[in-house]
Structures are given as structure tokens and as C-alpha cells.
Amino acid sequence: MTRHLPPLPALRAFEAAARHLSFARAGGELGVTPGAISHQMKQLEDWVEAPLFERRANGVRLTETGRVFATRLGAIFDQITAASVAARAPGGTSTVTVRCQFSLATKWLVPRICRFHAAHPDIAVAVLALPHRWSANERDPDIAIYHDRGTITGVRQDMLIGGKLIVVAAPVVAAQLPAAPTPADLLSRPLIRVHFSEPGWYDEGWEAWFAATGFGHLELHMTLSFNLVHLAVEACLAGAGFALVPDFIVEQELASGRLVDAFGITLPIRQPYVLTTNEASLVRPEVAMLRSWLLDEGMRRTEGVATVQA
């Protein structure tokens, strides 16, 4: 019996467009233009006989029909990917290596990798928390997450996580501030510094935060400093003082109430984290699958369900 299937290239394009909520990003993933994605969406909508996207001046979003279709199709694509991975390595598993900055690996990546592994137990993942720069003697990772360092031949780059710096402390420490605290109240409190040997979003730190709140040049003297963000977070949890940290590093601590945003005053992060993928590795379905999954995690955090550019 002949299967009554929709055009398969259009299905692949729809799955990517629904995942990214963007024709441009879907086209970038599949190596075609946004116009080609739009044409394939029209072809699929004609086959379904219902609109799958709402086209708006500032982007696209799924219709209810499109949302249900995308959910079911995404599950099917996951099954196809898992079957492909199993077929490629019938006697074992092919490991996807992910190299990442230390604190981001600890506080952001590991919880997400654990969820990915629970959903896809047949895909082996090795997370390497290591410095950004590696020597020619080291094997290139399949995926890396660091700050952007410019164009690299043979590597695909995608913005993964932006965010802002916030002042956090344990509730018992924050409670020592006045009822309506101002930044000046922090000058007499224990401040924890994060100091990096490499440039990034901590180039200025506390000085930049105070400058953004209206202070001029300050000479801050801090007796406690760390070279890793998650160590500063642990110090905060122990009640050592206030730290200026990226909001995405302390998501779990804020949600549980173990830390609080003491001021609600933020400093934009100048250098977001970028996900880089070795193009030679992208031919492996397990690498492509983890890459797309991580990009979705980053997009959900930065964009939520809002309409985005097509």
C-alpha cells in the first residue's frame, strides 16, 4: 500500500522552523535561505490544508494546528535520530564531546545534559570543563561553549546565552540591608569579587555596576575573591557576602530561595556565550541532535515563547 506522506523536505524544514520560531534560523541550520523555508512552509500548509504559522511584521509564531503538529513531529524526529544513532553504532555508542567553561558547565550545562540523557539514553555525552584555549595536541570537541572569539574556519557558531549581572546574597545576609536599600548601602558590606585571567563579561565587575548606578570612580577593597563564578556562588550560599554574578548561573538558587536578588539593578553582559560546533562532527546525527537541543534551551531562556524574527 502506498503511504500518503507530505513532502519530506518540507517536513524537515517545518520541524526546524517550529523549533526555532524563525525561518532565518531554520534556514541557517539546514543550509538554505529563509525564502526557501517560507516556500516549503507554503507547500506543507497546502498539503495540510491549514495554516501552520501566523506571519507577522516582526516574526512568526505557530498556530494551534502548527503547535500540535510540531509537538508530534518533533517526537517522531527524535525517534528517527535515536534509531539512526543506534544503527551507526550497533555494538556500542558514539560519544559526543562537549567542552565548556567551568562555571557554566557546573551551573547551566550539567542540569540540561542530565535531562537530555534521560530523554536519549542511547547517546553518550562527555562534558569537559576546561579552559577555552586548547593546544593542537588536544582533540577538538564536537561542541564547545565559550565567549565569542571571532570566525573560525570549519566551525559553526550560534549565540547561546546572553543575560545580565545581578547582585545576589543569602537571604540572611540580604536582610541586614535597610528596608529600601540603595547601592551606597553596599559600600560597607562584604563584597565578593570574581576575577578572571581571560577577558569576558567580568572585565569591570563591581566598578562597572556602581558606575551604572550613578557612582563615579570608586576604589573598592575586597578581601574575598575567586577565579570561578560558581565558587563565588558557594561563598554567597555560605553567607560570606554579596556577589555580582550572571542571572543564568543562579537560576536554581533564586528559584529555591537559597539566594535572592538583593537590588533588582542589573548590568547587561557584554559578551554572551556562543555554541560552536565542529562542522566535521555535524554529519553525525547525535551531534546535530544535541546541538539543536542546547540551542533550544538557550532560546527558551532568552526569548521564551515570544515572537521572533523570521
N, C-alpha and C positions, 0 to 999 in steps of 0.2 A: 504494500500500500504506500502510495506517495505521501510524504509528510507535507503538510500545508504550513510552511515556515515563512516568516517575514524575511526580508533581505538581511543576510547575516552581517555584512559590513555596517549596515545601519544600526543593527542591534549593538554592535561593539561601540559605535560612536555614541549611541544613546546612553549606554551604561557609563561611559566616561563623562559625558556632558551632565548626566544626572548626579554623578558622584562629585563633580567639581562645581556644579551650578554655574558653569561657564563654558561657552563654545570655544573661547580662546584657549583656555587651559586644556580642554579636551583635545583640541587640535594639536597643541604642543605635545601632549602625551602620545598621540597617535601619529605625529609627523605630517599632519595635513593642515590646511588653512581653516580659520573659523568659518569661512564661506562654505567650504566642503562639508563641515559638520552641520551647518544650517541646512544645506541641500539634503543631506541624509536624514535629518530630522523631519523635513517636509515629506520625504519619501516614506518614512516609517509612519508618520501621522496619517498619511493617505491609506496605508495598509491597515492601520488600527481603526481608521475612521473616527478619530477623536483627537483633539489637541493634547499634546503631552507637556508643552511648555507655554507659559504666558510670556510673550515678548513685551518688554517694557523699554522705555527710553534709557534707563540706567542698568539694564541687565535682563536676566531671565530667571524664572522660577517654575517649579513643577506644578502642573495642575493636579487635582486629586487622582485622576486616571494615571497621570505620569508618575505620581508618587508610589502608587500601588504597583504599577508595572516595574518601576525601578527597584523596589524592595525585592520583588520576586525574581527579577532578572539578576540582581546582584548576588542573591543566594545561589542561583544556578551557575553564574560565572565563578563563584568561589569553589563550587563543586568541580567544575571543569579544571580550574587551576590545580586543585588538590589532586585530581586524577592524573593530571599531566606531570606533577611533581613525582607522584608515586611511580608513574611509568618510566620517568627518566632515571630513577634510582631504585629499581626493584629489589636490589639486595641491600639497600641501606638508605641513607639520607644525604642530601646535598646541603651543606651548611651555608647560610647567608651570614657574612660578617658585617657588623655594624660598629664603626669606630666613632667615638663621641667624646666631647669634653666631660670632665669628671663629674661636676655637679649636675649638669643637665642629664647625664646618664643615670645618676642616682635618683634624682627627684622627679624627672619628667619621663625619661625613656623607659626605665625598668617597669613601672606600673603598666605602661602601654604594651610593652613587649610581652608581659605576662598575659595580658588579655588576648593579644594576637596568638600567642602559643596555645591558649586554652581553646581558641576557635579553630586553630590549624595545627594540631599536634604533630602532623607528619612533616612539618617544615622545621628544620633545625636552625636555630639562630644563635650566633656567638656575639655577645656585646663586649667590646674592648674599650675600657675607659682609659684613654691615653692622650698625650699632648697632640696638638693639631699637626705639627710638622713630624713627618717620619722620613727615614732615610731610604735610599734606593735599595738597600738590602732587605727592607721590610716589604712584605706583600701588600699591595694596595687593597683596601677593604672594598667590599661590594657597595656599601653605603657609608657615608660619613656625615656627621652633623657638627658643624663649627661655624664661626663667623666667616662672612664672605671675604675671600682673598683675591677676587678677580677671575677672569676667564681662564679655564684650564682645558687644554686640548684633551679630547676623549672623555670628558666628564660632563654630565648633565647636572645643572644646578637649579634648584627651586627654593624660593623663600619658604621657610617652615614656621618659625615662631618670631613674632615681634613682641611687643608688650611694654611695660613701664616699670620703673623702680618705685618701690613703696617702702615706707618706714614701718618695721614690724617689731613687736616685742611680746613677751609673755603677758597674759592678762594682769598678773600681779604686779609686773613692772609698769605697764601702761597705766594702771590705776593710781600710781604715785604722781602722775601729772595732774595739773589743775583741771577743773571740770570742763573748761573751754580752752584747751592748750593752744599755744602759738609756737612757731618754730623757735622762738627765743627761749622757751622753756627747756629745749633740748640741750642748750649750751652748758648747762650744769649737770647733765645726766651722762651716764656711761654710754659712749658710742662705740660701736664695733665696726672696724674697718675691714673691707675686703681689698686685698692688694694683689694685683696680677703682674706677672712679668711680661705678658703679652698684651698688646692693645686690644681694646674691646669696649663694652658698654660701661666699664668701670674706670675709664681714664681719669675722670674727675671726681666721681663719687660724692661724698658728703659736701664737699666745697661747692659742687655744681647744684646740689639740692638746696643748700642755703642761699646760693645766689639766685636761684629761681623763685625763692620765697621773698626776695627783696633785700637780702643782706649783701653788703659789699664784700670785699676780700676779708676772709677770716683765716686765722692761724689756729687750726684745730689740733689739739694734742690728745691722741687716743692711746691708751695703754694696752688695748687688746686688738689684735689684727690677725687675719687668716688669709691664706692664699687660695682657698676654695670656698665657694659660696655656701655649700651645704654644711661646712664646718661653722660658719657664722650663724647659720640657721640653728644648728645644735646648741651653740652658745646662747642664742636667744631663748630657746626652749628651756635651758638651764637657769634662766633668769639673770644672765650676765649683763644685759643692757639692750640697746636699740640697734638694729642693723638696717642698712639700705640694701634691699635685695629685689630681684626681678619677681613680679607677681606670679609668673607661671612656675617658679621654683617652690613656692609655698602654698600652692593650691590646696593640698590636703590639710596642712596645718591650719589654714584660715577656715576651711570648711568645718573642721572638727572643733574649732575654738581654742586650739592649743597656742595659736598666735593670733594677734589682732593687728589690723592696720591702724596704727596709732594716730594718724593725722588725716588720711584721705587726700594728701597732697602728693602728686605723682611727678615723676621725671621721665620723659619719653626715652626709650632705649634707642640709641643712635645706630647701633649695628645689630640687626636681627640675626637669628641663627638660620643657616642655609643647609638644606639637604642636598648633598652631592652624590651622584650615582655613577659608577664606572660604566660607561656605555657598553663595554665588552661584556659586562655582567647582566645587562638588561635583557639579553636573549634568553636568560634563564627565567622561567615563569615565576619561580619562588621569589626571586629578587624583585621583579616587576610588581608582584603582588604586595610584598612588604613595603616597597617604596610608595605605592599608591595608598596603602593603609596608613602609613605615617603622615603623608601629605593630607589625607582626610582628617586625621587627628589634629594636625596643626591648623587646618582651615576651620574646623568646627570651633576651635578656641578663639580664633581671631575674627571670624566672620559670623559664627553662629548659623542661623538659618536665614540670614538677611539676603536680599537680592544682591548679586554681584555682577560685574561687567561681563557681557557676552563677548 
